């Protein structure tokens, strides 16, 4: 990283850093939901059902 890049990252407001963290967390939760839904669909198609 260049010095200008690290200085601008350090100068970013706290709310912007928090917003990025929330966005990354929400994206990971949505990705986990998508994968689990896909597995549930595949398992149901294979004949495995929840009681």
ChimeraX attribute file (.defattr): number of C-alpha atoms within 10 A of each C-alpha:
attribute: neighborCount
match mode: 1-to-1
recipient: residues
	/A:1	5
	/A:2	6
	/A:3	8
	/A:4	9
	/A:5	10
	/A:6	10
	/A:7	10
	/A:8	9
	/A:9	11
	/A:10	11
	/A:11	9
	/A:12	10
	/A:13	9
	/A:14	9
	/A:15	9
	/A:16	10
	/A:17	13
	/A:18	11
	/A:19	11
	/A:20	11
	/A:21	12
	/A:22	12
	/A:23	12
	/A:24	12
	/A:25	12
	/A:26	12
	/A:27	12
	/A:28	12
	/A:29	11
	/A:30	12
	/A:31	12
	/A:32	12
	/A:33	12
	/A:34	12
	/A:35	11
	/A:36	12
	/A:37	12
	/A:38	12
	/A:39	12
	/A:40	15
	/A:41	13
	/A:42	12
	/A:43	13
	/A:44	12
	/A:45	10
	/A:46	9
	/A:47	8
	/A:48	11
	/A:49	10
	/A:50	7
	/A:51	3
